[in-house]
């Protein structure tokens, strides 16, 4: 492999990521602030955050749930924030998929774990995954607030979200990278709002 060409490829990838993150900062800040307000309101009232997604978005759900429960900023000592990734229990996921179809694997958990006042955070690059759509529909019917981290158009999920943060890109890689960056911002805003005395 030609090192010079490889370095050019590295720079091209990172430049593409930087360009999308700049657009997110320019276009998505108001939606990010609205989403943070929804999360803070729920957590202040004893609610919890449920996160769902598929593939790379499932990994982002687990990553962000860990940041909320543990801490985003390592030196900061604070109580945990209630967050559950609905993507992690393989026995439950495979049982629900086997018995009722994959479309219902997240909705089933929303019914079991969600309560009015909680928040469902749906992470999806396409916005059209049937299991995400059903989870959002189920959450709204159960009185949960819904936050969407989506792609350029938001897909069919957009009208099912109380707040939609739509990454201005059609590239799955760039969308997923931006989702984790947005998730970190949300966690930071929530930490600062709920525990204002523990953060610099």
Buried (B, 14 or more C-beta within 10 A) or exposed (E): EEEEEEEEEEEEEEEBBEEBBEBBEEEBEEBBEBBBBBBBBBBEEEBBBBBBBBEBBBBBBBBBBBBBBEBBBEEEEBEEBBBBBBBEBEEBBEEBBEEEEBBBBBBBBBBEEBEEBBBBBBBBBBBBBEBBBBBBBBBBEBEBBBBBBBBBEBBBBBEBBBBBBBBBBEBBBBBBBBBBBBBBBBBBBBBBBBBEEBBE
